């Protein structure tokens, strides 16, 4: 099995959970407090904090504590590596499909079906 960089693995691991993807989606609109992120979720506040720790460890989220309030921000460049990896796979697949299309478009490439008399 191929091994990719630890940061890329961390991003995909963090995004593998629907609750964490929801938090990232929410933070893509604007920063939010932990309580604001927890409000739509059906889980305890400690569980939300654990999810946020995974997001922070992956580099997707940064947080700052001011007084008693912890505010979370989406890291601006955090998804770049994952986006580049996905784009690379898409480009590779599209090239193979283009070559297949070219091959099938050649007159001798299509199988010939002989008709019975």
N, C-alpha and C positions, 0 to 999 in steps of 0.2 A: 504494500500500500504506500502511495506517495505521501510524503510529509511536507506540509507547507509551513510557512513561518508561524511562529507562535502568535503574533498579533492577528494574523488573518484567521487562524483557528479560534482565537478568543472572540473575535467579532461574530463569526458564524455560530459559535456556541451560544453567545449572548442572544443572538437573534433567533435561536431555535425554539425559544419559548414564546407562546402567544401573548402572555402578560407583559413580557419585556418588550416585545415588538409594539404593543400598545403604548407602553411608556415612551418608547422612542418616537412613535408617531405623534404623541401628545407634545413631546419636547421639541419636535420639528416646527411646531407653530410658535412656541415661546417658552421661556423658562417657567418652571413650576416648582412649588414646594412639594415636599414629600407627601403632605396631607392631600394636596390637590391631585397628585398622581395616584394616591391610594383610593380616593373617593369613588371612582367608577369600578373598582376591582372588588371582587368577592373574596377578600383574604384579610388576614390580620395585618396591622401596621408592621410588626416585626418581619413578616413574610415579604412585605413590599420592600423593606429595607434590605433584606437578603437579595432580592432581585436587583435592586439598585447597586448593591456591591458587585454583582456579576457584571452589570453594565459599566460600572466605573473601572473594574479590573480590565475589561476589554478595551477601554479607552473611548467608548462611545459616549459616555456621560461624565461630566465633571460636576462637582457640587461644592458649595461654600456655605458655611454656617455663620449666620449673623444673629447674634443673640441666641434665641431658642429656636430659630427657624433655619432649616436647611433647604436651600434652593438649588435645584438641579438644572443644568444646561446641557444641551446636546453639543458635543465637540464638533466643531465645524468640518474638520477633515477626516473624521473617524471612519466614514463609509467609503473613502476613496480607494483604499486597498481592495475591499470587497468588490466595489464597482469595476475596478480594473481587472480583477480576476474573472468576474462574470463576463465582461466585455471580451476578454481574450478567448474564453470558451465559445462565446457566440461567434466571434470572427472565424475561429477554426472550423466550427460546424458549418457556417455559411459557405466557406471555401470548399469544403467537401461536397456540399449539396450543389454548388455551382459546377464543380467538376463532373458530378454525376449527371446533371442536366445537360452539360455539353456532350458527354458520352452518349446519352440517350438520344440526343438530337442528331447524331451522326447516322447517315443512311444505313450503314452496315451494322450498327449497334443493335438495332431492334431485331428480335427473333422473327424468323420467317415462319409463317403458318401455311402449310401446303393444303390445298383443298383436295378432297377425295373426288374421284370421277363419278 
